[in-house]
Amino acid sequence: MNFLSSVFFGVKPEGFVKNIQGAIDNLNTQNGVFTGDNLFTFGRNLGFFEDEKFVNAWRGVVETPIEEAIVWRLHVVAWAAKSVISRRVPGDFVECACYKGGTARLVADYTDFKDQDRTYYLYDLFEHDPSMAHHAMPEHSKQLYQRVVDRFADMSNVRVTQGSVPQVLHEVAPERVAFMHIDLNNAPAEIGALEVLFDRLSPGGILILDDYGWLGYRAQKLAEDPWLAARGYHVLELPTGQGLVFK
Ligand SMILES: C[S@@+](CC[C@H](N)C(=O)[O-])C[C@H]1O[C@@H](n2cnc3c(N)ncnc32)[C@H](O)[C@@H]1O
């Protein structure tokens, strides 16, 4: 199995992709090759592509080349969600923030979330204005909140809330959390989310920090490392750029 995406961030695309192709051409065996999302591996199992349910859920949400390229990150999130369910870790699921709801939809499909006795809490601003600390996303708009609500119309245990994290968490939030995905692209909001929710993460629960390993979001790592260390937790930096914390 090989997966070849030409989505890389921070490169001059033409020359970079040509040289990656040159490197692939010089492999002794062209198996287990993964390119994309600033990863280049070879000789790997890439076992998530053998998981038919995962592949179907991923294919079901991919709308852009970037969403296709981040498949390894999505596997990490799906694995974490499935793990807390199979270990019966008590609590709800949280995503701060969900944007179009693509990752959450993948997780919900992969884990048959509608049959779970849990609620999936999704938060986002859904709109953007230039005064905000984080960057805009292409599909931010006045309509996005409703689009995400509609995307989960078949799942009564998914709750979509529009508002600013962390303030909105004081109005709507679970008492107990099993799985939490934080992807806010700005350090104060991420620390704010941790301040409210980390104590509610059950023992055995999993936290995934989407931006943790990316140099472009280094401020988040610099804020999160001491915050978590003060509570006795340390983040595992994954090759995907995500951070993983096991409670
Ligand atoms: C990279 S996107 C999230 C992508 C999503 N996790 C996924 O996997 O599809 C980051 C989102 O964070 C949201 N955001 C940033 N700061 C926020 C805040 N303080 N409160 C709520 N949402 C926020 C933005 O509106 C944006 O949609």
The ligand as a Tripos MOL2 file, in Angstrom:
@<TRIPOS>MOLECULE
LIG
   27    29     1     0     0
SMALL
NO_CHARGES

@<TRIPOS>ATOM
      1 C1         -8.3800   24.1320   12.0840 C.3       1 LIG1
      2 S1        -10.0360   24.5350   12.4180 S.3       1 LIG1
      3 C2        -10.6670   23.0830   13.1830 C.3       1 LIG1
      4 C3        -10.7250   21.8910   12.2660 C.3       1 LIG1
      5 C4        -11.4800   20.7290   12.8430 C.3       1 LIG1
      6 N1        -10.9580   20.3350   14.1310 N.3       1 LIG1
      7 C5        -11.4120   19.5340   11.9130 C.2       1 LIG1
      8 O1        -10.6770   18.5970   12.2420 O.co2     1 LIG1
      9 O2        -12.0590   19.5360   10.8860 O.co2     1 LIG1
     10 C6         -9.8810   25.6410   13.7660 C.3       1 LIG1
     11 C7        -11.2100   26.1890   14.1990 C.3       1 LIG1
     12 O3        -11.0560   26.7970   15.4810 O.3       1 LIG1
     13 C8        -12.0690   27.7620   15.6060 C.3       1 LIG1
     14 N2        -11.7430   28.6270   16.7360 N.ar      1 LIG1
     15 C9        -10.6010   29.3060   16.9550 C.ar      1 LIG1
     16 N3        -10.6450   29.9600   18.1300 N.ar      1 LIG1
     17 C10       -11.8490   29.6720   18.6770 C.ar      1 LIG1
     18 C11       -12.4800   30.0100   19.9090 C.ar      1 LIG1
     19 N4        -11.8980   30.7960   20.8100 N.pl3     1 LIG1
     20 N5        -13.6960   29.4900   20.1560 N.ar      1 LIG1
     21 C12       -14.3120   28.6860   19.2610 C.ar      1 LIG1
     22 N6        -13.7590   28.3250   18.0940 N.ar      1 LIG1
     23 C13       -12.5460   28.8060   17.7950 C.ar      1 LIG1
     24 C14       -12.0830   28.4480   14.2530 C.3       1 LIG1
     25 O4        -13.3180   29.0680   14.0260 O.3       1 LIG1
     26 C15       -11.7910   27.2650   13.2840 C.3       1 LIG1
     27 O5        -12.9570   26.8160   12.6650 O.3       1 LIG1
@<TRIPOS>BOND
     1     1     2 1
     2     2     3 1
     3     2    10 1
     4     3     4 1
     5     4     5 1
     6     5     6 1
     7     5     7 1
     8     7     8 2
     9     7     9 1
    10    10    11 1
    11    11    12 1
    12    11    26 1
    13    12    13 1
    14    13    14 1
    15    13    24 1
    16    14    15 ar
    17    14    23 ar
    18    15    16 ar
    19    16    17 ar
    20    17    18 ar
    21    17    23 ar
    22    18    19 1
    23    18    20 ar
    24    20    21 ar
    25    21    22 ar
    26    22    23 ar
    27    24    25 1
    28    24    26 1
    29    26    27 1
@<TRIPOS>SUBSTRUCTURE
     1 LIG1         1 GROUP 0 **** ****
